[in-house]
Amino acid sequence: MSTQAIQYLDSFSWLGSRLGLDRIRELMHRLGNPQDSLKFIHLAGTNGKGSTASFLASILRTAGYRTGLYTSPFIHTFHERMQVNGVPIEDEMLDNIVAEVRRHADAMPDHPTTFELVTAVAFCFFQAAKCDIVVLETGMGGGLDATNVIQTPEIEVITPIDMDHMEYLGDTVAKIAQAKAGILKPNRPVITARQRPEAMAVLTTRAVELGAPLVSVDLEMLSPGSFSLGGQQFSFGGLQALSIRLLGRYQMENAALAITAIQALTKQGWAVSEDAIRRGLAATRWPGRFELAATSPAVIVDGGHNAQGAMALADNLMRYFPGQKITFVMGVLADKDLSAVTAPILPLAERIYAVTPNSSRAMPAEELAQYLTAQGASAVAVSEGTAHALTLAQAAAGASGVVCYFGSLYSVAEARTALGLHEKSY
């Protein structure tokens, strides 16, 4: 039955993204405002939201708290978007909650959008599951995002802000930061990643206006240690020899942000030990972000899809595979800044297979290939699909080579399934 429930939620995707809180407020009121009985960590930003949220949720559940996690988009199944203690919502629960949400939503003159419906379902789920705390990721923006219907989060976390959803949020980093800063609430602690100066200025001004204590993660306290394709170690402040399985330099920074947020949370009265931080970090999974999906050849799957993500991907490829040329499989959405996404990786490319992501917003593979060729890429081929492209890429790279899929989270599931990684584990 959950298929019908998901079809109902998706049936309003034609409404698109309509920022504003009126519809979600009315819907939650009709549902009895379940969100008001919950406690939250609210996250906004452009890059690293999912990884940071996953670190936070893992630490909190390791500390013994019944922890909800709300993220988007999903990779393999819709159910991944809302979980309790790492377990996605089950079919029966999803069906029952969607039926109740539908009863109220369909009676509204201004029907909620898909994201608003999904957010309402998540709040009902977390209340029914009796969560102690929920790690809540915004969908887009901040102040006018449906998740901002919550009243008073325990803390707010802002991950790195970059150019993001410009048609809705604005055409400068400062304007986008203003939208993200909309989640800030009076007197509630704000923990931010290292930001561009123009973004930091916006966050600081807004925090002062609201009397919200602002803490910026101190990356001077971050000391990278050993690293391999199996994981990496680092120290942060007084916490020495921390281990995470997530790969990439930026994941250490995401972990440091999560630690700083947890330290702020303990000042609110939450009990989280150093042991819980250590074990929670080490247990964190977040597939599709510089994930080693296969060996011989090494295959990296990365959902990076904007300038900041592409630069981080290029940095990590050079860090883990110094001096090696990479065989890329690439698919992008048509609304992305193609120049910014491709510029960092082109110097590393030995060959590129262009694919069309499984999305209505996808750029056709032929168009992508034409662009890459015009930019000077010497070996570009169009492939009929992600799985086929990966097979060709692995054969071309050889056992000692490196293959990297990137460009769109919408094709990560296809890539992981093709490589035998059918289930997502958190």
C-alpha positions as CSV (number, residue, x, y, z in Angstrom):
1,M,0.0,0.0,0.0
2,S,2.9,2.4,0.6
3,T,3.2,2.8,-3.1
4,Q,-0.2,4.5,-3.2
5,A,0.8,6.7,-0.3
6,I,3.9,7.8,-2.1
7,Q,2.0,8.3,-5.3
8,Y,-0.4,10.6,-3.5
9,L,2.5,12.7,-2.0
10,D,4.2,12.9,-5.4
11,S,0.9,13.8,-7.2
12,F,1.3,17.4,-6.0
13,S,4.8,17.8,-7.4
14,W,3.3,19.9,-10.2
15,L,2.8,22.6,-7.6
16,G,6.5,22.9,-7.5
17,S,8.3,24.8,-4.7
18,R,6.1,27.5,-3.3
19,L,8.0,29.1,-0.4
20,G,5.9,30.3,2.5
21,L,4.5,29.0,5.8
22,D,0.8,29.6,5.6
23,R,-0.1,26.2,4.1
24,I,2.1,24.2,6.4
25,R,0.8,26.1,9.4
26,E,-2.8,25.4,8.5
27,L,-2.1,21.8,7.8
28,M,-0.2,21.3,11.1
29,H,-3.0,23.0,13.0
30,R,-5.6,20.7,11.5
31,L,-3.3,17.8,12.6
32,G,-3.0,19.0,16.1
33,N,0.4,20.5,15.8
34,P,2.5,17.4,16.5
35,Q,5.7,19.3,16.0
36,D,5.0,21.4,19.1
37,S,5.5,18.3,21.3
38,L,9.0,17.5,19.8
39,K,12.5,18.9,20.3
40,F,14.7,19.7,17.4
41,I,18.1,20.5,16.0
42,H,17.3,22.5,12.9
43,L,19.9,22.5,10.0
44,A,20.1,24.8,7.0
45,G,22.9,25.4,4.5
46,T,24.0,24.4,1.0
47,N,26.6,21.7,1.4
48,G,27.1,19.1,4.0
49,K,23.6,19.2,5.6
50,G,23.0,15.5,5.2
51,S,26.4,14.3,6.4
52,T,26.3,16.7,9.4
53,A,22.8,15.7,10.3
54,S,23.8,12.0,10.1
55,F,26.8,12.6,12.4
56,L,24.5,14.4,14.9
57,A,21.8,11.7,14.8
58,S,24.3,8.9,15.2
59,I,25.9,10.6,18.2
60,L,22.6,11.3,19.9
61,R,21.3,7.8,19.5
62,T,24.6,6.4,20.8
63,A,24.1,8.7,23.8
64,G,20.8,6.8,24.4
65,Y,18.3,9.3,23.0
66,R,15.5,8.1,20.7
67,T,16.5,10.2,17.7
68,G,14.5,11.2,14.6
69,L,16.3,12.2,11.4
70,Y,14.6,14.1,8.5
71,T,16.6,14.6,5.3
72,S,16.2,14.9,1.6
73,P,16.5,13.8,-1.1
74,F,16.5,10.0,-0.6
75,I,18.8,7.7,-2.5
76,H,17.0,4.3,-2.8
77,T,13.6,4.6,-1.2
78,F,11.3,7.4,-0.1
79,H,11.3,5.8,3.4
80,E,14.9,6.9,4.0
81,R,13.7,10.6,4.4
82,M,12.4,10.0,7.9
83,Q,14.0,7.6,10.3
84,V,14.1,6.8,14.0
85,N,17.3,5.5,15.5
86,G,18.5,4.7,12.0
87,V,15.4,2.8,10.9
88,P,13.4,4.3,8.1
89,I,9.6,4.6,8.4
90,E,7.8,1.3,7.8
91,D,5.1,0.8,5.2
92,E,2.1,0.4,7.5
93,M,3.1,3.5,9.5
94,L,3.6,5.5,6.3
95,D,0.2,4.4,4.9
96,N,-1.7,5.3,8.1
97,I,-0.1,8.7,8.5
98,V,-0.5,9.6,4.9
99,A,-4.2,8.7,5.1
100,E,-4.6,11.1,8.0
101,V,-2.6,13.9,6.4
102,R,-4.5,13.5,3.2
103,R,-7.9,13.8,5.0
104,H,-6.9,17.2,6.2
105,A,-4.8,18.4,3.2
106,D,-7.5,17.7,0.7
107,A,-9.9,19.8,2.6
108,M,-7.7,22.9,2.3
109,P,-8.5,25.5,-0.3
110,D,-4.8,26.1,-1.0
111,H,-3.5,22.6,-1.2
112,P,-0.1,21.9,0.3
113,T,2.9,21.1,-1.9
114,T,4.6,17.7,-2.0
115,F,7.4,18.9,0.4
116,E,4.9,20.3,2.8
117,L,2.9,17.1,2.8
118,V,6.1,15.0,3.4
119,T,7.2,17.3,6.2
120,A,3.8,17.0,7.9
121,V,4.0,13.2,7.6
122,A,7.5,13.3,9.2
123,F,6.3,15.3,12.2
124,C,3.4,12.9,12.8
125,F,5.8,10.0,12.5
126,F,8.3,11.4,15.0
127,Q,5.5,12.2,17.5
128,A,4.1,8.7,17.2
129,A,7.5,7.2,17.6
130,K,8.0,9.3,20.8
131,C,11.3,10.8,19.7
132,D,13.4,12.5,22.4
133,I,14.9,14.7,19.8
134,V,14.7,15.2,16.0
135,V,17.6,16.2,13.7
136,L,15.6,18.3,11.1
137,E,17.1,19.3,7.7
138,T,15.6,22.1,5.7
139,G,14.5,21.2,2.2
140,M,15.4,24.6,0.5
141,G,16.2,27.9,1.9
142,G,15.3,28.4,5.6
143,G,12.9,31.1,6.8
144,L,10.1,30.1,4.3
145,D,10.9,26.4,4.2
146,A,8.2,24.1,5.5
147,T,10.4,22.8,8.3
148,N,10.5,26.3,9.8
149,V,7.0,25.8,11.1
150,I,8.7,24.6,14.3
151,Q,8.7,27.1,17.2
152,T,11.8,26.8,19.4
153,P,14.6,24.4,18.4
154,E,17.2,23.4,20.9
155,I,19.9,24.7,18.6
156,E,20.3,25.7,15.0
157,V,23.1,24.6,12.7
158,I,24.2,26.3,9.5
159,T,26.4,24.3,7.1
160,P,28.5,26.0,4.4
161,I,26.5,28.3,2.2
162,D,27.0,28.5,-1.5
163,M,25.1,29.4,-4.6
164,D,21.9,27.3,-4.3
165,H,18.4,27.3,-5.8
166,M,19.1,30.8,-7.1
167,E,15.7,31.1,-8.8
168,Y,14.1,31.0,-5.4
169,L,16.7,32.2,-3.0
170,G,18.5,35.0,-4.8
171,D,21.5,35.4,-7.1
172,T,24.2,36.2,-4.6
173,V,25.7,34.4,-1.6
174,A,24.5,37.2,0.7
175,K,20.9,36.8,-0.5
176,I,21.0,33.0,-0.1
177,A,22.5,33.4,3.3
178,Q,19.6,35.7,4.2
179,A,17.2,33.0,3.3
180,K,19.1,30.3,5.2
181,A,19.3,32.6,8.3
182,G,15.5,32.6,8.4
183,I,15.6,29.5,10.6
184,L,17.3,31.5,13.4
185,K,15.0,32.1,16.5
186,P,15.3,34.6,19.3
187,N,17.8,33.5,22.0
188,R,18.4,30.1,20.5
189,P,22.1,29.0,20.0
190,V,23.4,29.1,16.4
191,I,26.4,26.9,15.4
192,T,27.8,27.7,12.0
193,A,30.4,26.2,9.7
194,R,33.2,28.3,8.3
195,Q,31.5,30.6,5.8
196,R,32.3,33.0,3.0
197,P,32.7,36.5,4.5
198,E,29.5,37.8,2.9
199,A,27.5,34.9,4.3
200,M,29.1,35.2,7.7
201,A,28.2,38.9,7.8
202,V,24.5,38.1,7.2
203,L,24.4,35.4,9.8
204,T,26.2,37.6,12.4
205,T,23.8,40.5,11.8
206,R,20.7,38.3,12.1
207,A,22.0,36.6,15.2
208,V,22.6,39.9,16.9
209,E,19.1,41.1,16.0
210,L,17.6,38.1,17.6
211,G,19.9,37.9,20.6
212,A,20.9,34.4,19.4
213,P,24.4,33.3,20.6
214,L,26.5,32.5,17.5
215,V,29.3,30.1,17.6
216,S,31.5,29.4,14.6
217,V,33.3,26.1,14.4
218,D,37.0,26.6,15.1
219,L,38.8,24.7,12.4
220,E,42.1,25.8,13.8
221,M,41.5,23.1,16.4
222,L,41.1,20.4,13.6
223,S,44.2,18.3,13.1
224,P,43.9,15.7,10.3
225,G,45.6,12.4,11.0
226,S,46.0,9.2,9.0
227,F,43.6,8.4,6.2
228,S,42.9,5.6,3.7
229,L,40.0,4.4,1.6
230,G,38.8,2.6,4.8
231,G,38.3,5.8,6.8
232,Q,40.2,8.6,8.4
233,Q,41.4,9.9,11.8
234,F,41.6,13.4,13.1
235,S,41.7,15.3,16.4
236,F,39.5,18.3,17.3
237,G,40.2,20.4,20.3
238,G,40.6,18.1,23.3
239,L,39.2,15.1,21.4
240,Q,42.1,13.1,20.1
241,A,42.3,10.3,17.5
242,L,38.7,10.4,16.4
243,S,37.7,8.0,13.6
244,I,35.1,8.3,10.9
245,R,34.4,6.1,7.9
246,L,33.2,8.9,5.7
247,L,35.9,9.9,3.2
248,G,37.1,13.3,2.2
249,R,38.6,16.3,4.0
250,Y,35.3,18.1,4.2
251,Q,33.8,15.2,6.2
252,M,36.3,16.0,9.0
253,E,35.0,19.5,8.9
254,N,31.3,18.3,9.0
255,A,32.2,16.1,11.9
256,A,33.8,19.1,13.7
257,L,30.7,21.1,13.1
258,A,28.6,18.3,14.6
259,I,30.9,18.1,17.6
260,T,30.6,21.8,18.2
261,A,26.8,21.5,17.9
262,I,26.7,18.7,20.4
263,Q,28.8,20.7,22.8
264,A,26.3,23.5,22.5
265,L,23.5,21.1,23.1
266,T,25.1,19.8,26.3
267,K,25.0,23.4,27.6
268,Q,21.2,23.2,27.1
269,G,21.1,20.2,29.5
270,W,21.5,17.3,27.2
271,A,23.8,14.5,28.4
272,V,26.3,13.4,25.7
273,S,29.5,11.8,26.8
274,E,32.9,11.9,25.0
275,D,32.4,8.1,24.5
276,A,29.1,8.7,22.7
277,I,30.7,11.3,20.5
278,R,33.5,8.9,19.6
279,R,31.3,5.9,19.0
280,G,28.6,7.9,17.2
281,L,31.1,9.5,14.8
282,A,32.7,6.1,14.0
283,A,29.3,4.5,13.4
284,T,28.0,7.1,11.0
285,R,27.1,6.1,7.4
286,W,26.1,8.4,4.7
287,P,26.2,6.7,1.3
288,G,26.7,8.5,-2.0
289,R,29.2,11.1,-0.7
290,F,32.7,10.3,-1.9
291,E,31.8,6.6,-1.2
292,L,34.2,3.8,-2.1
293,A,31.7,1.6,-3.9
294,A,34.1,-1.0,-5.5
295,T,37.7,-1.9,-5.9
296,S,39.9,-3.1,-8.8
297,P,39.3,-0.6,-10.2
298,A,38.5,1.8,-7.4
299,V,35.0,3.3,-8.0
300,I,34.0,6.4,-6.1
301,V,30.3,7.5,-6.1
302,D,29.7,11.1,-5.2
303,G,26.5,13.1,-5.3
304,G,28.3,16.5,-5.6
305,H,26.3,18.8,-7.9
306,N,27.4,22.4,-7.4
307,A,30.7,24.4,-7.5
308,Q,31.6,23.8,-3.8
309,G,30.9,20.1,-4.1
310,A,32.9,19.7,-7.3
311,M,35.9,21.5,-5.8
312,A,35.7,19.2,-2.8
313,L,35.5,16.2,-5.0
314,A,38.5,17.2,-7.1
315,D,40.5,17.9,-3.8
316,N,39.6,14.5,-2.5
317,L,40.5,12.6,-5.7
318,M,43.9,14.3,-5.7
319,R,44.3,13.4,-2.0
320,Y,43.4,9.7,-2.3
321,F,44.7,9.1,-5.8
322,P,47.7,11.4,-6.2
323,G,49.0,11.7,-9.8
324,Q,46.3,9.4,-11.2
325,K,44.0,10.3,-14.1
326,I,40.3,9.5,-13.5
327,T,37.6,7.9,-15.7
328,F,34.4,9.9,-14.9
329,V,30.8,9.0,-15.3
330,M,28.9,12.2,-15.2
331,G,25.2,13.3,-15.2
332,V,23.9,16.7,-14.3
333,L,20.6,18.6,-13.9
334,A,19.9,21.3,-16.5
335,D,19.5,24.0,-13.8
336,K,23.1,23.6,-12.5
337,D,26.0,26.0,-13.2
338,L,27.7,23.6,-15.6
339,S,31.0,25.6,-15.8
340,A,31.3,25.7,-12.0
341,V,30.5,22.0,-11.7
342,T,32.9,20.8,-14.4
343,A,35.9,23.1,-14.2
344,P,37.5,21.5,-11.1
345,I,37.3,17.9,-12.5
346,L,38.3,18.5,-16.2
347,P,42.1,18.6,-15.5
348,L,41.8,15.2,-13.7
349,A,39.8,13.5,-16.5
350,E,41.3,10.8,-18.7
351,R,37.9,10.1,-20.2
352,I,34.3,11.0,-19.4
353,Y,31.0,9.1,-20.0
354,A,28.0,11.4,-20.1
355,V,24.7,10.1,-18.9
356,T,21.2,11.5,-18.4
357,P,20.1,11.4,-14.8
358,N,16.7,10.0,-13.9
359,S,15.0,13.3,-13.3
360,S,12.6,15.6,-15.2
361,R,15.2,18.4,-14.7
362,A,18.0,16.3,-16.3
363,M,20.4,17.7,-18.9
364,P,20.5,15.3,-21.9
365,A,23.7,13.3,-22.1
366,E,24.3,14.5,-25.6
367,E,24.1,18.2,-24.6
368,L,26.5,17.5,-21.7
369,A,28.9,15.7,-24.0
370,Q,28.9,18.6,-26.4
371,Y,29.7,21.0,-23.7
372,L,32.5,18.9,-22.3
373,T,34.1,18.5,-25.7
374,A,33.9,22.3,-26.3
375,Q,35.7,22.8,-23.0
376,G,38.6,20.7,-24.2
377,A,37.8,17.3,-22.8
378,S,39.5,14.9,-25.2
379,A,37.7,11.6,-24.6
380,V,33.9,12.1,-24.2
381,A,31.3,9.4,-24.9
382,V,27.5,9.4,-24.5
383,S,26.2,6.3,-22.7
384,E,22.6,5.0,-22.7
385,G,22.5,4.8,-18.9
386,T,24.4,5.0,-15.6
387,A,24.8,1.2,-15.2
388,H,26.0,0.8,-18.8
389,A,28.4,3.7,-18.4
390,L,29.9,2.3,-15.3
391,T,30.5,-1.0,-17.0
392,L,32.3,0.7,-19.8
393,A,34.2,3.0,-17.4
394,Q,35.5,0.1,-15.3
395,A,36.7,-1.8,-18.3
396,A,38.4,1.3,-19.7
397,A,40.1,2.2,-16.4
398,G,41.5,-1.3,-15.8
399,A,42.1,-3.0,-12.4
400,S,44.6,-0.4,-11.2
401,G,42.5,2.6,-12.4
402,V,40.0,4.9,-10.8
403,V,36.4,5.5,-11.8
404,C,34.3,8.3,-10.4
405,Y,30.5,8.8,-10.8
406,F,29.4,12.3,-9.9
407,G,27.0,15.1,-10.8
408,S,23.6,14.3,-9.5
409,L,22.2,12.6,-6.4
410,Y,19.3,11.5,-8.6
411,S,21.6,8.9,-10.3
412,V,23.4,7.8,-7.1
413,A,20.8,5.0,-6.6
414,E,21.4,3.7,-10.1
415,A,25.1,3.8,-9.6
416,R,25.0,2.0,-6.2
417,T,22.6,-0.6,-7.5
418,A,24.7,-1.3,-10.6
419,L,27.7,-1.8,-8.3
420,G,25.8,-4.2,-6.0
421,L,25.1,-1.7,-3.2
422,H,21.3,-2.1,-3.1
423,E,20.6,-1.1,0.5
424,K,21.4,2.2,2.2
425,S,22.8,1.8,5.7
426,Y,23.1,4.6,8.1
